[in-house]
Amino acid sequence: MKIDPDTYERSLYRTMTGAVVPRPVGWISTTSEDGVDNLAPYSFFNVVTVQPPILMFAPANTADGPKDTARNAVETGEFVVNVVTEPLAEAMNETSATLPPDESEFDHAGLERAPSEKVTPPRVAAAEITFECELYDHVEVGASTMVLGEIVLAHVDDALTTDEGNLDVERVDAVGRLAGNWYARTSDRFRLERPD
């Protein structure tokens, strides 16, 4: 099968999300200008650069404009990325429900908040890794808003680190997004030595 986006009658969404897998899930918490805490998962999420430390997420816009998460991050200049691990997968899924802007997904999913130290939005208390971010930039890209945030403080559970203080990838049970209702675990790991 060949797909030409100019002549294809359907969206390339399923093809793209089914092929670009697994995608990390950025569970983004924000606080609106009205003080409502928002929490939503995005699999259009990744690392952008290390100097400075920048993460990005790119939610699709609604017919009325950016989703609550993107709008809050842009308006307030702050957000938190919570890393989704397997014990939090069900709660993460609960926060993907469409709620009005004045309702909090934290409350909807029964999640405990943890205060952040450098930004206003709370962290997911049970998340083992979180990144407090300040807005670096945002770009309208087609039907999405790409939000870039500079990490100003990282929280990592000591149980996930080596004696040298590095994050031990074998201890992080992160969840990745596939397509549709499918997710992947990172429990099946293998190593390849990088060539010179």
N, CA, C and O of each residue as an XYZ file, in Angstrom:
784
protein
N       0.847     -1.181      0.000
C       0.000      0.000      0.000
C       0.891      1.242      0.000
O       1.894      1.298      0.711
N       0.529      2.194     -0.771
C       1.190      3.496     -0.782
C       0.160      4.542     -0.398
O      -0.996      4.485     -0.818
N       0.603      5.504      0.413
C      -0.320      6.537      0.874
C       0.240      7.903      0.505
O       1.312      8.290      0.972
N      -0.477      8.617     -0.321
C      -0.116      9.988     -0.674
C      -1.013     10.913      0.144
O      -2.223     10.940     -0.082
N      -0.457     11.668      1.085
C      -1.300     12.524      1.936
C      -2.176     13.492      1.142
O      -3.237     13.896      1.618
N      -1.746     13.864     -0.054
C      -2.535     14.805     -0.863
C      -3.795     14.171     -1.427
O      -4.768     14.873     -1.702
N      -3.795     12.842     -1.607
C      -4.946     12.186     -2.217
C      -5.623     11.176     -1.289
O      -6.686     10.653     -1.622
N      -5.032     10.901     -0.147
C      -5.594      9.936      0.799
C      -6.877     10.503      1.383
O      -6.902     11.648      1.835
N      -7.943      9.711      1.379
C      -9.256     10.197      1.812
C      -9.408     10.272      3.325
O     -10.310     10.941      3.828
N      -8.528      9.587      4.052
C      -8.612      9.589      5.505
C      -7.404     10.310      6.094
O      -6.489     10.718      5.379
N      -7.427     10.452      7.395
C      -6.301     11.039      8.115
C      -5.165     10.024      8.211
O      -5.409      8.818      8.228
N      -3.940     10.502      8.274
C      -2.786      9.631      8.473
C      -2.557      9.310      9.952
O      -1.561      8.680     10.307
N      -3.469      9.739     10.800
C      -3.293      9.577     12.238
C      -3.007      8.132     12.622
O      -2.017      7.863     13.302
N      -3.858      7.191     12.197
C      -3.671      5.790     12.603
C      -2.381      5.202     12.039
O      -1.718      4.406     12.703
N      -2.026      5.589     10.823
C      -0.783      5.087     10.234
C       0.420      5.629     11.008
O       1.343      4.879     11.324
N       0.411      6.908     11.307
C       1.531      7.521     12.020
C       1.648      6.997     13.446
O       2.739      6.640     13.889
N       0.525      6.948     14.169
C       0.592      6.522     15.566
C       0.793      5.019     15.692
O       1.249      4.544     16.731
N       0.461      4.268     14.651
C       0.707      2.839     14.668
C       2.128      2.482     14.300
O       2.620      1.416     14.669
N       2.797      3.369     13.570
C       4.172      3.101     13.121
C       5.221      3.715     14.043
O       6.287      3.132     14.240
N       4.933      4.867     14.600
C       5.899      5.544     15.477
C       5.600      5.086     16.898
O       4.898      5.761     17.651
N       6.153      3.913     17.253
C       5.846      3.279     18.538
C       7.098      2.686     19.161
O       8.053      2.410     18.435
N       7.141      2.479     20.452
C       6.215      3.093     21.409
C       6.587      4.557     21.610
O       7.755      4.935     21.512
N       5.585      5.365     21.891
C       5.824      6.785     22.160
C       5.762      7.015     23.668
O       4.852      6.514     24.328
N       6.713      7.761     24.220
C       6.628      8.055     25.657
C       5.380      8.891     25.936
O       4.893      9.613     25.066
N       4.880      8.782     27.147
C       3.692      9.527     27.543
C       4.110     10.630     28.507
O       4.656     10.360     29.576
N       3.851     11.858     28.123
C       4.058     12.988     29.020
C       2.739     13.288     29.703
O       1.771     13.685     29.055
N       2.703     13.099     31.009
C       1.485     13.353     31.789
C       1.633     14.761     32.334
O       2.323     14.983     33.328
N       0.987     15.703     31.684
C       1.254     17.123     31.919
C       0.263     17.716     32.903
O      -0.950     17.638     32.710
N       0.799     18.314     33.967
C      -0.057     19.026     34.913
C       0.174     20.521     34.756
O       1.304     20.993     34.632
N      -0.939     21.247     34.767
C      -0.907     22.709     34.675
C      -1.910     23.256     35.674
O      -2.732     22.519     36.218
N      -1.833     24.545     35.905
C      -2.830     25.239     36.712
C      -3.322     26.416     35.890
O      -2.520     27.220     35.417
N      -4.629     26.525     35.717
C      -5.193     27.613     34.912
C      -5.036     28.942     35.644
O      -4.719     28.982     36.833
N      -5.263     30.020     34.913
C      -5.218     31.342     35.539
C      -6.291     31.478     36.618
O      -6.175     32.319     37.510
N      -7.339     30.647     36.536
C      -8.407     30.652     37.544
C      -8.099     29.725     38.714
O      -8.914     29.598     39.628
N      -6.926     29.070     38.702
C      -6.509     28.230     39.814
C      -6.964     26.784     39.754
O      -6.878     26.074     40.756
N      -7.453     26.324     38.589
C      -7.888     24.932     38.454
C      -6.716     24.084     37.975
O      -6.073     24.409     36.976
N      -6.440     22.992     38.695
C      -5.360     22.081     38.308
C      -5.846     21.147     37.202
O      -6.896     20.515     37.318
N      -5.067     21.078     36.141
C      -5.381     20.244     34.981
C      -4.319     19.159     34.876
O      -3.156     19.397     35.202
N      -4.708     17.970     34.422
C      -3.767     16.869     34.260
C      -4.214     16.031     33.069
O      -5.329     15.511     33.056
N      -3.339     15.900     32.062
C      -3.707     15.140     30.872
C      -2.473     14.482     30.256
O      -1.379     15.044     30.292
N      -2.661     13.275     29.684
C      -1.548     12.560     29.049
C      -1.424     12.903     27.565
O      -2.422     13.078     26.866
N      -0.175     12.994     27.101
C       0.096     13.271     25.682
C       1.226     12.373     25.205
O       2.303     12.343     25.800
N       0.969     11.643     24.126
C       2.017     10.783     23.572
C       2.772     11.463     22.445
O       3.724     10.893     21.913
N       2.373     12.656     22.075
C       3.187     13.473     21.176
C       4.062     14.310     22.114
O       3.821     15.496     22.337
N       5.090     13.638     22.656
C       5.909     14.168     23.752
C       7.323     13.618     23.609
O       7.507     12.460     23.235
N       8.328     14.455     23.908
C       9.695     13.951     23.850
C      10.697     14.966     24.384
O      10.348     16.084     24.764
N      11.955     14.533     24.400
C      13.093     15.399     24.720
C      13.444     16.185     23.460
O      13.378     15.646     22.355
N      13.812     17.447     23.618
C      14.207     18.257     22.468
C      15.705     18.503     22.470
O      16.375     18.284     21.461
N      16.233     18.956     23.598
C      17.662     19.223     23.722
C      18.052     19.140     25.189
O      17.199     19.233     26.072
N      19.349     18.963     25.446
C      19.836     18.868     26.817
C      20.443     20.192     27.281
O      20.493     20.462     28.481
N      20.901     21.013     26.347
C      21.485     22.315     26.692
C      20.752     23.431     25.972
O      21.078     23.696     24.815
N      19.793     24.096     26.575
C      19.255     23.858     27.914
C      18.332     22.633     27.909
O      17.940     22.166     26.840
N      17.983     22.111     29.085
C      17.141     20.913     29.131
C      15.688     21.231     28.760
O      14.943     21.806     29.553
N      15.303     20.844     27.540
C      13.984     21.182     27.009
C      13.190     19.921     26.697
O      13.699     18.998     26.061
N      11.936     19.887     27.150
C      10.977     18.859     26.795
C       9.875     19.505     25.966
O       9.656     20.714     26.041
N       9.178     18.682     25.167
C       8.061     19.220     24.386
C       6.873     18.281     24.438
O       7.025     17.072     24.610
N       5.692     18.854     24.288
C       4.485     18.074     24.041
C       3.660     18.863     23.037
O       3.737     20.091     22.986
N       2.874     18.156     22.242
C       2.154     18.810     21.141
C       0.729     18.278     21.035
O       0.457     17.404     20.213
N      -0.185     18.798     21.859
C      -1.573     18.357     21.762
C      -2.264     18.936     20.528
O      -2.005     20.069     20.121
N      -3.147     18.132     19.948
C      -3.966     18.619     18.843
C      -4.934     19.667     19.392
O      -5.442     19.535     20.505
N      -5.176     20.690     18.609
C      -6.122     21.724     19.013
C      -7.546     21.222     18.838
O      -7.802     20.303     18.061
N      -8.468     21.833     19.566
C      -9.886     21.547     19.388
C     -10.453     22.551     18.390
O      -9.732     23.420     17.900
N     -11.728     22.431     18.093
C     -12.377     23.391     17.191
C     -12.340     24.802     17.775
O     -12.387     25.786     17.036
N     -12.253     24.901     19.115
C     -12.229     26.204     19.792
C     -10.820     26.728     20.052
O     -10.661     27.803     20.631
N      -9.788     25.980     19.630
C      -8.410     26.422     19.856
C      -7.640     25.399     20.666
O      -8.024     24.231     20.719
N      -6.542     25.831     21.306
C      -5.708     24.896     22.066
C      -6.476     24.220     23.201
O      -7.400     24.795     23.776
N      -6.067     22.975     23.512
C      -6.644     22.261     24.645
C      -6.254     22.969     25.941
O      -5.336     23.790     25.963
N      -6.966     22.639     27.023
C      -6.727     23.286     28.316
C      -5.256     23.239     28.714
O      -4.712     24.238     29.186
N      -4.609     22.096     28.531
C      -3.222     21.939     28.957
C      -2.307     22.915     28.236
O      -1.524     23.623     28.870
N      -2.401     22.956     26.916
C      -1.550     23.870     26.138
C      -1.876     25.319     26.481
O      -0.973     26.134     26.668
N      -3.159     25.639     26.563
C      -3.561     27.015     26.879
C      -3.025     27.431     28.252
O      -2.476     28.523     28.398
N      -3.181     26.568     29.252
C      -2.692     26.888     30.599
C      -1.181     27.090     30.602
O      -0.682     28.040     31.205
N      -0.451     26.198     29.931
C       1.009     26.293     29.908
C       1.459     27.593     29.259
O       2.388     28.244     29.737
N       0.800     27.968     28.173
C       1.181     29.201     27.468
C       0.790     30.430     28.286
O       1.573     31.373     28.404
N      -0.413     30.422     28.848
C      -0.889     31.598     29.601
C      -0.124     31.810     30.898
O       0.151     32.952     31.266
N       0.227     30.734     31.601
C       0.891     30.880     32.900
C       2.407     30.742     32.812
O       3.127     31.180     33.709
N       2.890     30.131     31.729
C       4.334     29.957     31.561
C       4.919     28.819     32.378
O       6.129     28.774     32.596
N       4.061     27.881     32.840
C       4.545     26.792     33.694
C       3.784     25.505     33.430
O       2.605     25.522     33.074
N       4.480     24.386     33.611
C       3.824     23.082     33.611
C       4.758     22.062     34.239
O       5.940     22.335     34.448
N       4.218     20.879     34.539
C       4.994     19.784     35.108
C       4.786     18.559     34.225
O       3.664     18.252     33.822
N       5.881     17.864     33.930
C       5.801     16.587     33.229
C       5.954     15.480     34.265
O       6.958     15.417     34.975
N       4.963     14.621     34.344
C       4.976     13.469     35.229
C       5.187     12.236     34.357
O       4.454     12.039     33.388
N       6.165     11.410     34.680
C       6.438     10.216     33.885
C       5.467      9.109     34.313
O       5.323      8.815     35.499
N       4.814      8.509     33.332
C       3.827      7.463     33.604
C       4.530      6.119     33.694
O       5.162      5.668     32.738
N       4.411      5.485     34.857
C       4.917      4.131     35.050
C       3.713      3.193     35.155
O       2.577      3.636     35.327
N       3.985      1.890     35.049
C       2.884      0.930     34.982
C       1.879      1.037     36.127
O       0.680      0.927     35.870
N       2.304      1.246     37.386
C       1.304      1.355     38.457
C       0.347      2.541     38.286
O      -0.721      2.564     38.897
N       0.721      3.518     37.464
C      -0.106      4.705     37.266
C      -0.891      4.686     35.955
O      -1.592      5.648     35.645
N      -0.783      3.614     35.191
C      -1.395      3.572     33.859
C      -2.909      3.767     33.903
O      -3.452      4.538     33.111
N      -3.590      3.088     34.809
C      -5.059      3.216     34.890
C      -5.467      4.649     35.248
O      -6.401      5.199     34.664
N      -4.770      5.239     36.200
C      -5.081      6.618     36.595
C      -4.796      7.579     35.448
O      -5.561      8.513     35.209
N      -3.686      7.346     34.736
C      -3.371      8.176     33.570
C      -4.507      8.114     32.567
O      -4.918      9.139     32.022
N      -5.016      6.914     32.321
C      -6.109      6.757     31.368
C      -7.350      7.517     31.833
O      -8.047      8.119     31.017
N      -7.631      7.494     33.134
C      -8.777      8.240     33.680
C      -8.662      9.733     33.397
O      -9.666     10.406     33.161
N      -7.430     10.250     33.422
C      -7.252     11.695     33.206
C      -7.346     12.088     31.735
O      -7.263     13.271     31.406
N      -7.518     11.112     30.847
C      -7.698     11.458     29.435
C      -9.165     11.774     29.123
O      -9.495     12.122     27.990
N     -10.032     11.655     30.113
C     -11.450     11.991     29.926
C     -11.593     13.474     29.594
O     -10.824     14.306     30.075
N     -12.573     13.787     28.778
C     -12.836     15.180     28.419
C     -13.688     15.814     29.514
O     -14.852     15.459     29.700
N     -13.090     16.754     30.228
C     -13.781     17.449     31.310
C     -13.861     18.935     30.988
O     -13.044     19.439     30.218
N     -14.825     19.644     31.557
C     -14.863     21.096     31.385
C     -13.635     21.738     32.036
O     -13.061     21.167     32.964
N     -13.230     22.915     31.562
C     -12.031     23.569     32.109
C     -12.065     23.847     33.609
O     -11.012     23.997     34.230
N     -13.259     23.916     34.201
C     -13.347     24.224     35.629
C     -13.350     22.973     36.511
O     -13.549     23.077     37.722
N     -13.129     21.783     35.918
C     -13.025     20.539     36.683
C     -11.609     20.003     36.593
O     -10.989     20.053     35.531
N     -11.100     19.497     37.688
C      -9.730     18.996     37.738
C      -9.676     17.489     37.507
O     -10.420     16.726     38.123
N      -8.789     17.077     36.615
C      -8.561     15.654     36.372
C      -7.920     14.975     37.581
O      -8.103     13.774     37.778
N      -7.174     15.723     38.390
C      -6.637     15.160     39.636
C      -7.796     14.616     40.480
O      -7.753     13.483     40.958
N      -8.827     15.441     40.653
C      -9.982     15.054     41.462
C     -10.778     13.953     40.780
O     -11.215     13.007     41.434
N     -10.969     14.068     39.475
C     -11.732     13.074     38.712
C     -11.115     11.680     38.859
O     -11.838     10.692     38.990
N      -9.780     11.600     38.837
C      -9.090     10.310     38.915
C      -8.700      9.934     40.344
O      -8.123      8.870     40.567
N      -9.011     10.802     41.315
C      -8.675     10.515     42.710
C      -7.186     10.495     42.970
O      -6.702      9.684     43.760
N      -6.444     11.392     42.304
C      -4.987     11.430     42.444
C      -4.551     12.475     43.456
O      -5.072     13.590     43.490
N      -3.594     12.094     44.272
C      -3.038     13.024     45.252
C      -2.039     13.957     44.570
O      -1.236     13.529     43.742
N      -2.105     15.226     44.931
C      -1.168     16.217     44.424
C       0.046     16.300     45.348
O      -0.059     16.063     46.551
N       1.198     16.639     44.769
C       2.390     16.973     45.549
C       2.789     18.381     45.119
O       2.766     18.687     43.927
N       3.152     19.237     46.060
C       3.518     20.598     45.670
C       4.826     20.620     44.882
O       5.764     19.878     45.172
N       4.855     21.481     43.893
C       6.105     21.724     43.175
C       6.889     22.765     43.954
O       6.342     23.432     44.832
N       8.164     22.906     43.638
C       9.009     23.846     44.367
C       9.297     25.119     43.591
O       9.458     26.183     44.188
N       9.366     25.024     42.262
C       9.734     26.198     41.461
C       8.633     26.680     40.539
O       8.745     27.758     39.955
N       7.562     25.894     40.395
C       6.433     26.296     39.564
C       5.142     26.080     40.348
O       5.141     25.396     41.371
N       4.056     26.657     39.874
C       2.773     26.566     40.569
C       2.060     25.226     40.389
O       1.551     24.685     41.371
N       2.002     24.662     39.167
C       1.235     23.417     39.008
C       1.759     22.309     39.912
O       2.967     22.175     40.102
N       0.854     21.520     40.464
C       1.287     20.409     41.318
C       1.829     19.248     40.502
O       1.608     19.146     39.296
N       2.548     18.374     41.203
C       3.026     17.129     40.610
C       2.066     16.016     41.007
O       1.304     16.161     41.963
N       2.101     14.916     40.284
C       1.365     13.725     40.697
C       2.188     13.102     41.822
O       3.331     12.700     41.603
N       1.618     13.021     43.019
C       2.374     12.569     44.192
C       2.974     11.181     43.998
O       4.077     10.920     44.479
N       2.280     10.294     43.311
C       2.761      8.915     43.144
C       3.747      8.750     41.982
O       4.303      7.667     41.798
N       3.966      9.795     41.209
C       4.901      9.697     40.079
C       6.333      9.631     40.604
O       6.731     10.426     41.456
N       7.097      8.678     40.087
C       8.470      8.485     40.549
C       9.459      9.463     39.904
O      10.547      9.695     40.429
N       9.068     10.028     38.766
C       9.907     11.010     38.075
C       9.009     12.146     37.608
O       7.996     11.918     36.947
N       9.386     13.361     37.956
C       8.653     14.539     37.478
C       9.646     15.634     37.114
O      10.753     15.704     37.648
N       9.216     16.480     36.194
C      10.038     17.603     35.753
C       9.219     18.887     35.852
O       8.208     19.037     35.165
N       9.652     19.801     36.697
C       9.023     21.115     36.760
C       9.593     21.939     35.613
O      10.809     22.024     35.446
N       8.708     22.549     34.819
C       9.145     23.262     33.617
C       8.593     24.679     33.555
O       7.479     24.958     33.999
N       9.404     25.558     32.994
C       8.954     26.902     32.645
C       8.869     26.974     31.129
O       9.703     26.407     30.422
N       7.861     27.674     30.638
C       7.643     27.774     29.199
C       8.871     28.340     28.509
O       9.356     29.413     28.869
N       9.369     27.621     27.522
C      10.499     28.078     26.710
C       9.979     28.753     25.446
O      10.469     29.810     25.049
N       8.979     28.131     24.818
C       8.372     28.675     23.603
C       7.151     27.831     23.276
O       6.953     26.758     23.845
N       6.354     28.316     22.373
C       5.271     27.505     21.821
C       5.114     27.877     20.347
O       5.317     29.022     19.942
N       4.747     26.868     19.566
C       4.662     27.044     18.123
C       3.385     26.374     17.630
O       3.108     25.226     17.978
N       2.613     27.086     16.826
C       1.452     26.477     16.187
C       1.978     25.684     14.994
O       2.568     26.249     14.074
N       1.761     24.380     15.019
C       2.222     23.504     13.949
C       0.997     22.790     13.391
O       0.482     21.856     14.005
N       0.539     23.228     12.239
C      -0.655     22.626     11.655
C      -1.819     22.706     12.622
O      -2.192     23.793     13.066
N      -2.398     21.549     12.953
C      -3.567     21.491     13.820
C      -3.195     21.288     15.287
O      -4.055     20.939     16.097
N      -1.933     21.499     15.639
C      -1.473     21.283     17.014
C      -0.734     22.501     17.544
O      -0.304     23.367     16.780
N      -0.593     22.555     18.859
C       0.243     23.549     19.515
C       1.401     22.812     20.167
O       1.203     22.032     21.098
N       2.615     23.062     19.677
C       3.790     22.443     20.276
C       4.278     23.350     21.400
O       4.585     24.522     21.179
N       4.345     22.799     22.599
C       4.757     23.551     23.785
C       6.114     23.029     24.222
O       6.292     21.831     24.442
N       7.070     23.944     24.345
C       8.416     23.583     24.783
C       8.649     24.155     26.169
O       8.364     25.324     26.425
N       9.170     23.320     27.063
C       9.412     23.769     28.431
C      10.821     23.458     28.873
O      11.351     22.382     28.593
N      11.428     24.409     29.569
C      12.760     24.202     30.124
C      12.630     23.630     31.528
O      11.918     24.179     32.368
N      13.318     22.530     31.773
C      13.289     21.899     33.091
C      14.018     22.805     34.086
O      15.183     23.152     33.887
N      13.315     23.183     35.162
C      13.934     24.005     36.202
C      14.183     23.197     37.474
O      14.937     23.624     38.348
N      13.538     22.014     37.573
C      13.778     21.124     38.701
C      13.265     19.733     38.352
O      12.136     19.580     37.884
N      14.093     18.722     38.580
C      13.694     17.330     38.359
C      13.579     16.615     39.699
O      14.398     16.820     40.595
N      12.563     15.780     39.829
C      12.364     14.956     41.020
C      12.480     13.504     40.583
O      11.724     13.063     39.717
N      13.410     12.752     41.162
C      13.611     11.352     40.815
C      13.659     10.543     42.105
O      14.446     10.835     43.004
N      12.814      9.530     42.185
C      12.795      8.652     43.347
C      14.166      7.986     43.481
O      14.675      7.419     42.515
N      14.755      8.051     44.658
C      16.082      7.466     44.886
C      16.131      5.984     44.545
O      17.192      5.470     44.193
N      15.006      5.292     44.641
C      14.976      3.858     44.341
C      15.247      3.569     42.863
O      15.518      2.428     42.490
N      15.172      4.600     42.029
C      15.390      4.429     40.589
C      16.812      4.766     40.159
O      17.131      4.718     38.971
N      17.662      5.104     41.115
C      19.007      5.545     40.744
C      20.076      4.522     41.142
O      19.871      3.681     42.018
N      21.209      4.628     40.472
C      22.365      3.790     40.781
C      23.114      4.402     41.959
O      22.765      5.489     42.420
N      24.139      3.713     42.446
C      24.955      4.245     43.538
C      25.651      5.539     43.128
O      25.985      6.372     43.971
N      25.866      5.697     41.812
C      26.520      6.914     41.310
C      25.526      8.062     41.109
O      25.925      9.171     40.756
N      24.239      7.799     41.331
C      23.240      8.846     41.184
C      22.650      8.973     39.794
O      21.954      9.948     39.510
N      22.911      8.010     38.918
C      22.331      8.035     37.577
C      20.991      7.299     37.582
O      20.777      6.385     38.378
N      20.105      7.703     36.694
C      18.838      7.000     36.548
C      19.115      5.620     35.967
O      19.785      5.507     34.941
N      18.616      4.582     36.602
C      18.816      3.203     36.159
C      17.625      2.790     35.301
O      16.536      2.550     35.823
N      17.828      2.707     33.996
C      16.737      2.409     33.059
C      16.066      1.078     33.365
O      14.902      0.886     33.015
N      16.774      0.157     34.010
C      16.176     -1.136     34.344
C      15.194     -1.053     35.504
O      14.450     -2.000     35.757
N      15.186      0.059     36.199
C      14.279      0.227     37.338
C      13.068      1.104     37.002
O      12.165      1.248     37.825
N      13.043      1.681     35.819
C      11.943      2.568     35.422
C      10.942      1.770     34.598
O      11.227      1.388     33.463
N       9.774      1.522     35.171
C       8.741      0.763     34.467
C       7.795      1.702     33.722
O       6.590      1.730     33.974
N       8.371      2.467     32.803
C       7.593      3.448     32.042
C       6.613      2.747     31.107
O       6.816      1.605     30.696
N       5.552      3.468     30.790
C       4.533      2.990     29.862
C       4.653      3.790     28.580
O       4.818      5.010     28.616
N       4.570      3.106     27.444
C       4.616      3.772     26.146
C       3.298      3.603     25.420
O       2.582      2.625     25.634
N       2.982      4.551     24.568
C       1.726      4.521     23.809
C       1.960      3.870     22.466
O       2.956      4.137     21.794
N       1.036      3.018     22.084
C       1.033      2.435     20.749
C      -0.067      3.151     19.970
O      -0.047      4.379     19.890
N      -1.011      2.439     19.401
C      -2.113      3.079     18.676
C      -3.437      2.651     19.293
O      -3.516      1.615     19.954
N      -4.471      3.447     19.077
C      -5.783      3.126     19.621
C      -5.728      3.014     21.127
O      -5.241      3.920     21.803
N      -6.225      1.904     21.662
C      -6.223      1.680     23.106
C      -5.027      0.871     23.585
O      -5.033      0.373     24.711
N      -4.014      0.731     22.759
C      -2.866     -0.119     23.080
C      -1.704      0.677     23.672
O      -1.391      1.788     23.244
N      -1.073      0.052     24.686
C       0.102      0.614     25.346
C       1.178     -0.456     25.405
O       0.905     -1.630     25.156
N       2.387     -0.060     25.731
C       3.497     -1.010     25.843
C       4.192     -0.813     27.185
O       4.208      0.284     27.741
N       4.765     -1.903     27.689
C       5.579     -1.852     28.901
C       7.047     -1.795     28.488
O       7.413     -2.212     27.389
N       7.873     -1.277     29.380
C       9.314     -1.268     29.111
C      10.028     -2.340     29.923
O      11.214     -2.212     30.230
N       9.301     -3.394     30.265
C       9.895     -4.462     31.070
C      10.747     -5.414     30.241
O      11.576     -6.130     30.803
N      10.572     -5.444     28.938
C      11.367     -6.308     28.065
C      12.477     -5.461     27.451
O      12.285     -4.809     26.424
N      13.636     -5.482     28.098
C      14.734     -4.629     27.660
C      15.866     -5.481     27.102
O      16.042     -6.631     27.502
N      16.631     -4.913     26.180
C      17.832     -5.583     25.689
C      18.885     -4.521     25.381
O      18.564     -3.350     25.182
N      20.144     -4.948     25.346
C      21.252     -4.023     25.138
C      21.912     -4.269     23.794
O      21.981     -5.403     23.320
N      22.386     -3.217     23.197
C      23.252     -3.274     22.027
C      24.383     -2.291     22.257
O      24.136     -1.128     22.577
N      25.605     -2.735     22.101
C      26.738     -1.830     22.266
C      26.851     -0.948     21.038
O      26.834     -1.431     19.906
N      26.964      0.330     21.270
C      27.065      1.283     20.170
C      28.440      1.149     19.493
O      29.463      1.093     20.175
N      28.462      1.095     18.142
C      29.761      0.954     17.471
C      30.557      2.246     17.543
O      30.002      3.325     17.749
N      31.874      2.116     17.369
C      32.758      3.298     17.384
C      32.517      4.160     16.162
O      33.164      5.195     15.998
